[in-house]
Every structure is written in structure tokens, then in C-alpha cells.
Amino acid sequence: MKNEFEPIDHGEEFKKALDTDIPQIYSNGFSIFLGTGDVNILLSKMGHNVATISFSFTLAKTLAEKLGGAIKTLENKTGNTIMTTDDIEKSLTPDKKDDTVK
């Protein structure tokens, strides 16, 4: 397996999928729950639940590695580090020195 994610142009395949009745979901938050045989993810948008999705452990691990590789490729090609929501939350916690302009 390659260490770096190689983007593949699936433009036509993705475009065809958008032209079908497949649900299109946007999420800016999630919660992860482990079952005895799978990983369950609750997707949310602006604090409201929008969908659930479940993966086998094998597929969840593969997806995690592929997503991580895709983000690493983006960061390497742009020279920018993408902040996680945990990084942002930590930066905005009240116990950190308040550097806001007043």
C-alpha cells in the first residue's frame, strides 16, 4: 500500500451519483460509538443530528487510513496544516490567555 494518497479523478462517477436519488449529507460534527462488531457514527450539522452511518471495523479502519492519507496529501501540496476541531476548541478555551482585541 502506498503511503501517500493518490487522488483519482472519479469526476464522472461522482457526477452520475449526484444525478441519482442517493442522499447527499453535509456534516460539520460527529460522534463515534463502538458496537461489538462495528463502528457507528452520528453525523450532525450545527448541533442537530442529520444521519447515522455504520461500518465494519475493517472498513472503518481502512476509511480512517484513506481519509488521513487524503488530508496529508492536501497538507503536503498546499504547505498548510489543517486544524482539527479538537485543535480549534483547545485554542479557544477560556483558560488560554485572551488575545482578542478589545
N, C-alpha and C positions, 0 to 999 in steps of 0.2 A: 504494500500500500504506500502511495506517495505521501510525504509529509505535508506538502503544500497543496492546497485545494486548487484545482484547475477548473475555472468556470467553463461550463459547456453551454453553448447557445441553444437553449431549448425554447427560443422565442416563439416558433410556430406551435410547438406542443402546448406551451403556456397560453398562447393566444386562443387556441382551439378550446382549451379548458375554460377560459373566461367566457366563451360563447355558449357554454352549456349551462345547465341548472345546478352546477356544483356550487355549494355555498362559499361565499367569499367572506372571510372573517378578518377583522383588524383587531389587534390586541396591543395594549401598552402595559399589561401587567399579567402576572400568572402566579399560581400556587401549585406545588407539586406534592402528590400523595403517593406513597408506595403501597401497593397491594401485595398479595402473596405471590403473584405471578406476573404483575405488570406495573407500569408507571402511569398514573392518572394525572392529567394536567387540567386545571381550571383556568381558562383564559378570561381576562377582564379588560374592560375599557373604561377609563375614568372612574374606577371603583365599582363598576357594575359588571356582573358576570355575563359573559356573552357566549361561551361554549365550553364543552369539555372534550378532551381527546385522550385516548388511552393507547399505550404502546407496550409491546412485549419488552422485557428487559433488554434483549438483544437489539431490537430496533431502536429503543431509546438510547442505548449507548452508542450505536452507530450514528444516529441523528446528532447526538451531542458532539461526537468527534467531527462530523462533517460540518456542522454549524461553526464549531470552533475553528476549523480549518478555513472556512469561508471568511470569517471575521479577521483571522490572522493575515490572510491574503490581502484583504482590503486595507488593513493597517500597514502592511509592508509596502503596498503600492502607493498609498497616499502619504505615508510618513506620519499619520495621526493615530493615536491610541484611542479607541472607542471606550468611553467610560461605561461601566455597568451601573445599573440603578443602585446597587449597594454602594459604589464609589460616590455617586451623586448624593445619596442620603447621608453618608458619613461626612461629606463636605458641608452639608447644610445643617448639621446638628447644632443645637444651641450651645453646647459646651465648648465648641470651637470658637476662637476669637472672632468677634463680629467685625468684619472688614467692610461692611456696607457703608456707602456714603450717606450722610445724613444732612 
